[in-house]
Structures are given as C-alpha cells and as structure tokens.
Amino acid sequence: MLAVLAVIVASPAWAQQIQTQGPPSIVTRGDASVKRAPDQAWVSIAAESRASTSAEAQRLAAEAMKAVDSALSRAGLAEAAIRTTGYSLQPDMEYVNGRGRVRGYIARNQVEARVDDLKKLGAVIDAAGSAGATSMSGLRFDIKDRDNVEREALRLAVEDAMARAKSIASGAGSSLGQIIRIEEQRDSPVQPMYRMATMSVAEAPPQTPINPGELEIRATVMLTVGIK
C-alpha cells in the first residue's frame, strides 16, 4: 500500500515535467571569421622632460609636445586625429644610504595619433621621433568598416550553425523544422588588434617599415532549431 501511495503522489510532478518539455530540437554552435586588411592605425606618442624644478620640467615637456604636434600636422594628420591620453608630473628621486631626496622633476605628456591612411604611418612615426618624442608604443590597427565586417561574420556563423544542425538531424533520420532561438555569443574571444612593442625613438631606424598584415573578426552564435 505504501508503494502504491508513493507512485500516486509522485505522478503529478512527473506529469508536469513531461508537459514542460518542448518539441524535439537541436542546439548547436556556429563559428565564423572574416579576414580583412586594416585601413586605420593608432600610435601613442610621448614627450618626457627632466629638470631641477617642476615648472621647468613642465615647460620643456610642453615645448617638446608642441613640436611633435606640429610635425604630425605636417605629416598630414588633422587636429581631430590627435588627442591627449595622459599627463604626469612627478619627482625624480634618488636614494643614498637609505635616504631619499628629490633631485629634480619629470614631466610626461602623451598623445594618441590616429592615422587613416596607412601609407603615411611610417612617416608619422619618423616625424614624431625627429620632432622630439621620447617614446612610442601601443601601435594598433583596425578596420574603419568594422560594423559591416562583424555582421558578415555573424551571417557566416549562422550559416555554419544551420549546416551543423542539418548534419545532426540527418544523422538522426530527421529533418530541420522551425528556428526556435538564435543567440549571439558576445563573450566569445575577439581577435586582438595587432600591437607594436614599446620602442625607444633613438633606436628607430629612418623610414620605419610597418607591416599591418590582416585582422581577423570572429563571431559565434548558438542555434536552437526544431526537428521533425
């Protein structure tokens, strides 16, 4: 009697579980990537100055950056393509027998330059170095039409997911029904933009060669489709 009673009590929950299950479906993932040659670049350029007083260090850094800005303008960059990304003023410390003293000050001004014509990139880097920039870093490339390239990658990812689902359904002796859900995987890894390691301007050769290569834009989707 107890066993029979247990079955009767459990039956409603079991029946509810069966009722909440949807029609037969396949859940699969689609991946795609699109490669394009970059047509835009950014480079960080800094001018650093040292002096015995903070005011003098700031003055020297300002003069150096003005010279860099002028050189970038002569290299063909518009004013809107140059923006300040950092400024710092700090004491230059030295330590003797465990005691520190301020021996001067260091002022550093940093800008980021956007280059929309990659043929000018090497000339921009050379011009900045010749004008008094003390360091350049963070060279990165991108695609101006990135939105459309990303959409193309998404379209191909959906096609890949549908092809996978069709193969799965065929293996199970079924065919595809209606699409139930498509979800873009935004947290999927994106191919990073190429970067150039920090370099000393004094070591940069004249007519700096730059090889942008290709950028890879990736997309991933999750597809749920019914089978029949």
Secondary structure as UniProt FT lines:
FT   HELIX           2..20
FT   STRAND          25..36
FT   STRAND          40..51
FT   HELIX           54..74
FT   TURN            75..76
FT   HELIX           79..81
FT   STRAND          82..96
FT   TURN            97..98
FT   STRAND          99..115
FT   HELIX           118..120
FT   HELIX           121..131
FT   STRAND          135..142
FT   TURN            144..145
FT   HELIX           146..171
FT   TURN            172..173
FT   STRAND          176..184
FT   TURN            186..187
FT   STRAND          195..196
FT   STRAND          199..200
FT   HELIX           201..203
FT   STRAND          215..227
//
